[in-house]
Amino acid sequence: MKVCKFGGSSVAEAAQIRKVKSIVEQDLSRRVIVVSAPGKRHKQDEKITDLLYSCHAMVQKGESIAATFEVIRSRFLEIARELDLTDSLEDALNEVEEKIKAGASADYAASRGEYLSGLLIAQFLEAEFVDADQVVRLTDDGQVHENSYQLVAQRMMERKTYVLPGFYGATLDGTLKTFSRGGSDISGAIAARGVGAEVYENWTDVSGILMADPRVVDQPKPIEEITYREIREMASVGANVFHEEAIAPVKSLGIPINVKNTNAPEDKGTFIVAERDTSKAAVVGVSGKKPYRKVLVEKFMLNRYPQFPLQIQESLKKLSITIDFELKGFDTLALFAASEGEVDWAGLAGAVEKNLNADSCSVGEEIAVLGVVGEGLAAHGQVVGMVLETLKEHSIPVEALNYGGSPITLLVAVPLESYTQALQALAKAVELL
């Protein structure tokens, strides 16, 4: 059995939903279909989920949602009409509108895009609709509860096609609750683990995961295979490749995830797997995060003060400064600090020296951190040399280098103004490995 999750672009309009039906019918093992809410049809369009959030906010302010909800209503009815569906969604739409007007939670409002999408697509596929709040169980803090897998298995035992709306479930006391944005990927993973799927197909609008950010690097190559570890490492260094919480449910059973393109279903896409043959590709990609500042702290005999690094991080956290990466020497600690707000970095350095008894503290200029990721790094020592040589060829200074904290990731910091050039150069170099 295969579980297929179709994202917002795949269900944005009738023409796309017809593609979904064609994909499902081409493989009879595709029996569990997880759907998102309709996404944007064009750049100026609005996502259904955003409109539903707006409706909830309007109710909280005492404003009328009539005009906004009419956009939602028209969108769903237009899709139904173009798909020649005879059973109207009017009753379901009326119920949703009335409950939002009556003060239903933000989670309820936001989840109705997937709910209505599920009802519509189940009708079009002549499949059985399974409401997510009946089988997906979440803890109060939004984590997946183990009960979910058994409930899914019990509910989807028969040899038929099921449609499950993504993005939401219910707590143990029955309260409807959503995941974070992008959570339909998690719903698909829950379904895949619950039914013991042979593969979890994640259908979107790109033919797999790319080796680098296409907004920065021109036509990066697609990745054929990437491990669970590699994809999490790439995400930690800025790559928006796959909802990392969607990996956890399938990882325990080793279920592969196949990221595929609804608009080009014949493309192989990317397989996310437990292990891969690194002889074919030592490195899977290059990603980057910015901006950071390197906070360099010196304290003599640092190893005698095990709480010192934690004290610094706690102090910075109070200023809304996050530390993503850390390098440690005998008497020095280098912290890569990021903040979305304005920070008095010079004042911060002085405060660290005074309040934490540091010998010295300095803050450098803004930098970017790039990550070269691959399970084959350890066996291909030339990668580190290649990275340094590539940056030298482009006259890009190296602010910091770290390999060993993770056996599959090489981190390199460069000046912020060199970020684009460095990412482009390294992406081109690793494609040749």
N, C-alpha and C positions, 0 to 999 in steps of 0.2 A: 504494500500500500504506500502511496505517496501523499504527502500533505502539501498543498499549494497555497501560498499566501500571495494575494494580489494587492499591490499598493495603490495609493490614491490616483496616480496617473493611469493605472490600468483599469480603473472603474470610473473615470471622470465623466464619461459620456457613453451614449449607446454604442457608437462604433467601437470603442475600446472594450466594452462588455461583450460584444459579439466575438472579439478576439479571444477573450477569456473562455467563452463557451467552446470555441474551436480548439483551443489548447487542451481543455479538459476532455473533450470528446476524442482527441487523438490518442489518448492513453487511458485505458479503462482502469488502471491502478491509481489514477488521480481521483481519490474518492473523498478527501476532506479538503474543503475550499474555505480558506480564511480571507475575509475581505476587509479593506479599509473603507473609510468614507470617501466620497468623490473628491478628488483633488482639483487642481487648476487645469483648465482646458487651454489657457493661454496666459501670458504674463500679467495681463490686467485683471484676470479672473480672481475670484476669492474661493478659498477652500471652505467646504461645508462646515468643517469643525470650527474654523475661525468665526463663521457667522453664528454658530450655536453658542460659542463663548460670548459673543457680542450680545446675543439675546439675554443670556443670564445676567450680564453686567447691566443691561438696560433695566431689567426687572428690579435689580438691587437699587437702582437710582429712581425707581418709580416712573420710568419712561415706557412708552408703548413699543411693543416688539412687532406690531402688525406688518410694517413695511419690510423689515429685515426677514421675518419668518416667511413672508410671501416669496422672497427670493429663493429660500430653501425649498418651499413647497413647489414652486414652478420648476425648479431644477429637477427634482425627483419625478414630478409628473411628466415632464418633457422626456426624460429618459424612458419612463414606463410606456409612454405613448409611442415613441420611436421603436421600442422593442415589441410593440403589439401585445402588451400584457393586458389581459382582460380583468384581472382582479386589481381593483384600485387600491392605492396606498392612502386614500383620503382619510379613512378611519384612523390609521396609525399616525398620520401627520397631525390630525386634529388632537389626538391624545397627547402627543408630544408637545404641541403648542400650549395646550391647556395646563399641562403639568409644569412647564417652564413658567408660564404666567402666574401659576399658583405658588411659585417660590421653590421649585425643585432645585437640588444642589447643582453646583457647577459640574460635578462629575456626571450627573444624570444628563444634563444638557449636552455636554461635550460628547458623550457616548452615543447619542442618538443618530449621528451621521453614519456610524458603523452599523447600528441596529437597522436603520431604514435601508441602507445599502444591502445588508444581509437578506432582509425580507424580499427586496426586489430581485436580487440575483438568484436566490433560491427558487423563486417563481420562474425565472427565465431558464434556469438549468433543470427545472422540474426535479429539484433536490429537496431534501428535508432540512428545514431551518432549525438550528439549535441555538437558543439564546445563550450568550456567553455567561450571563449571571447565574445560569443553572449548572455550569460545569467548571468554570474558572474560579478558583478560590484564592483570595489575596489576604495577606496579613494587614493589620491596621496601618503599617508603614509602607504598604504597597508592594511587598515582596510576594513571590509565588509560594502558595502553600502546597505542601506535598499531596493534600487531598485532591488537588486538581487532576493529577494524572489518572487516578483511579476513576474519578467521575467521568472524565473524557472517555476512558476505555469502556466503561459500562454503557455510556450513551451512544457510542458509535461502533457497536459490535457487528451490526448487520452489514451485508454486502449491498450497500446503497451509497449514493452520493449525499454528503452532508455539507451545509454551508454554515460557517461559524463567524459571527462578527468579531473583529479584532478590537484591541485597545482597552477593553474593560472586562471586569468580572465582578465578584461580590465578596465581601468579607465573610467570615464565618457566621456572623449574625444576620447575613442577608443584605447588608447595605451595599448598594452599587458603588463601585470604585474603579477609576481609570488608572492605567499605567501612565508613565511620562509620555511626552509626545514621541511618536515613532514606535509606540508600544505594540502595534499590530504584529511586528516582527516577533515579539515575545509570545503573543497569542499563538502564532503559527508554531513556534518551538514547543509550547506546552502541548498543543494538539499532536505534534510529531512524536513527542516522547510518550504521550498517553496511549496512542494506538500502536507504538513500536514501528514507526514508519521506516521504510528502507531508505528514503531520502526526503529531505525537507526542501521543496522548491520555493524560492523567494523571488517572485516575479515583479520586476520594476521596469524602468524606462531606459536602462543601460545594460549592455551585454557583459555583465560581470563587474568585478572590482578592478580598478586600474592601478598601475604601478606608482602613480603620482597624481597629484591634484591637477585635473585638466584645465582648471582656471589659471594655473601658473605654467604648467608644462604642456607644450603643444603635442597633441596626439600621443599620450603615454600608452604603452602597451597594456593590454588586459592581462590579468593574472590567471593562469590556468588552474593552479592549485595553491591553497594557502592554509596553514594549520590554524587551529583554534588559538594557539599561543601567538602566532605571528599576527593574527588580526587584532588581538588585544594589544600587542606591542605597538602596532601602527596607530591604533586609536589613541594610545597614551601619548603619542607624539603628534597629535593633531589631525590624523586622517579620519574623516567622517565616512567610514567604509561600511559599517554594519552595527546595528544596535547591540552593544556588547552583552547586555543582559539576556539577549535572545540566544546566546551561545550556551549559557549554563544548562538549560533543560536538556539539550540534545547531546552535550559533551559527555555526560555520564554514561550514555549508551553508545557513543561513537557514531551517532547518526550524521551523515554528511549533509551539509547545506549547499544547495546549488542556486547561485544567484543568476537569474536569467532575465531576458528582455521580452516583454509581452509583444513588442513591435517587431521583434526578430527572433521568433521562437526556435528557429533552426540553429542559432548560434549556441555554442557549447556553454558559454558563461563561465563563471568561476565556481570551483568546488572548495568549500571550507571543510577540511578533514582533520582527523586526529594526527595522522602522520603523512609525510610525502617523501618522494625520492629527491633528495637535494642535489643529486648529480645532474639533474636537468636544469636546476636553477638554484644557486646558492642563496641569492637574495630575491625577495618578492617585491620589495618596493622601498620608496623613500618618502617620508612625510616630514612635516615641520610645524612648529608652534612659535608664536611670537605675540607681543614683545615680552622680553624678560630683562631683568637687570641682575647682574651677578653681585651678590652681597658676600664679600670676602671678610671673614672674621678670623683674627689670630688670637690664640690663647696658649701660653706656654704650658706644656705637659697636658695637652687637651684630653688625652686618654684617661687622666685621673678624674675627669669631671664628666661621667657618663650622662648626666642629666642636662649638661650644657646645651647640646643641640636642640633638645626638646624645649628648653626654656626660651631659646631664641625663636623657634617656630611658634610657640604660644604667644610670644610678644608680638610677632608680626601678624598673627591671625587676628589679634584684637584690632589691628589697623586695616583689616580686610585685605591683607596681603597673603597670597597662597604660595607655597613652595612645592613645585612639581619635581624638581631634580636636586640632588645633593651630592657633592664630592667632598671627600674627607682626606686630609693629610695628617701628618704627625701633630702639627701645631696649628693647622688651618682648617677652616670649614668654609666651603663655597656653596652658597645657596642660590638657586635660580628662582628669583622672585617675580611674581606677576600681580598686577593690581589693575582693576578697571577704573579706579578713581585717581584723583590727584594725590600724590604722595610727596612729602618733604623728605627726599632721600638723604640729603645731607644731615638734616635733623635726626633722622632715624639712625644713621651711623653713629652720631654722637650719643644718642640715647642708649644704644647697644653697649658702647664703651663704658658709659657711666653706670647704667642700671644693672648690667650683667657682668661687670668687671672683666670685659674683654680687653686684651692688650691693644688691639686696634680693630677698626671696622671701616671698610671702604665700599662704596657702591659704584660700579662701573656704568658705562654708557649702555643704551638699549641694544640688546642682542636677540638673535633668533636661535632656536635649537632645532637641529635636523636629526632625524633618526633613520639609519640604514638598517633594514630589518630582514632577517633571513635565518632559517634553521641551519643553513650551511656555513654560517660565519666562522664557527670554530674550526671547521675542516678546511676552510679556504682563507688562510692567513693573509693572502695578498689583498683582501678586501680593504683592510685598514690602510695599507700602503696606497692602494688605488684611490681611496677617498682623499688622503693627504696630497697625493700627487695631482689629482684633479683640481682641488682647491688652489694649489700652488700655481698650476698652469693658468688659472683665471685670476691670479693675484688677490685671492680672497684670504684674509688672515684668519687663523684658527684661534678663537678665544678660549676654548676648552675642548677636551676630548675625553670620552669615557667609554671603555669597553671592558666588560667583565661583570658589571653590576647585573647585567642580563646577558646570558650566553648567546642570545640571538639578536641583540640590538647594539649598534654602535651609535653613540650620541656625539654630535659635534656642534659646537656653538660658533656662530659667525656674527659679524656686525649686522645690525638690523638692515642697513641699506644694501647689504649683499645677499639678503634672503632669496630673492627671486633668481638671481644669477646662480647662486649656489645650488638651489633646488633643481633648476634646469640642468646644470652641469652634472650633478650627481645622478639624476634620473637617466640621463643619456649614457653615463658611464656604466651604471648597474645593468642596463639592458643588454650590455655586451658580455656580461659574466655568464 
